[in-house]
């Protein structure tokens, strides 16, 4: 099976004041989620196997911070 999703996606980041609803800052750009990134995401959501009643995750590492 071949992954046909585009690697580039448009994104909009908007900071809004909770009290007034005023848009403080808005940034429009693009985000690149490569084939490697999609593979990583898929591995985080799957399990390697089951030992007794416990499921063993395929990957143990996690991303702590994402830059915007």
C-alpha positions as CSV (number, residue, x, y, z in Angstrom):
1,X,0.0,0.0,0.0
2,X,1.4,3.4,-0.9
3,X,0.8,6.5,1.2
4,X,-0.7,9.2,-1.1
5,X,-1.0,12.0,1.5
6,X,0.7,15.3,0.6
7,X,3.8,16.1,2.7
8,X,3.0,19.8,2.9
9,X,0.0,21.1,4.8
10,X,-1.2,24.6,5.3
11,X,-1.6,25.8,8.9
12,X,-2.9,28.9,10.7
13,X,-1.7,29.8,14.1
14,X,-3.8,32.5,15.9
15,X,-3.4,34.1,19.3
16,X,-6.7,35.5,20.6
17,X,-7.3,37.5,23.8
18,X,-9.8,35.5,25.9
19,X,-11.4,38.5,27.4
20,X,-12.0,40.6,24.3
21,X,-11.7,38.1,21.5
22,X,-9.2,40.4,19.8
23,X,-6.7,38.6,17.5
24,X,-3.3,39.5,18.9
25,X,-1.2,37.7,16.4
26,X,-1.8,35.5,13.4
27,X,0.7,33.5,11.3
28,X,-0.1,31.5,8.2
29,X,2.5,29.1,6.9
30,X,3.1,25.5,6.2
31,X,4.1,22.4,8.1
32,X,6.0,19.5,6.7
33,X,5.1,16.1,8.1
34,X,7.3,13.8,6.1
35,X,6.9,10.1,5.4
36,X,9.3,9.4,8.3
37,X,7.0,11.5,10.6
38,X,3.9,9.6,9.6
39,X,5.8,6.4,10.2
40,X,6.8,7.5,13.6
41,X,3.2,8.6,14.4
42,X,1.9,5.2,13.3
43,X,4.4,3.3,15.5
44,X,3.3,5.4,18.5
45,X,-0.2,4.1,18.0
46,X,0.5,0.4,17.6
47,X,1.6,-2.4,19.9
48,X,4.5,-4.8,19.4
49,X,2.7,-7.6,21.2
50,X,1.0,-8.8,24.4
51,X,2.7,-10.2,27.5
52,X,0.0,-11.6,29.7
53,X,-2.7,-8.9,30.0
54,X,-0.2,-6.0,29.3
55,X,0.2,-4.6,25.8
56,X,3.8,-3.7,24.8
57,X,4.1,-0.5,22.8
58,X,6.0,-0.6,19.5
59,X,8.0,2.5,20.5
60,X,8.8,3.9,23.9
61,X,10.2,7.4,22.9
62,X,8.0,10.4,22.9
63,X,8.3,14.0,21.6
64,X,8.4,16.4,24.5
65,X,8.2,19.8,22.7
66,X,7.0,20.9,19.3
67,X,8.1,24.3,17.9
68,X,5.5,26.5,16.3
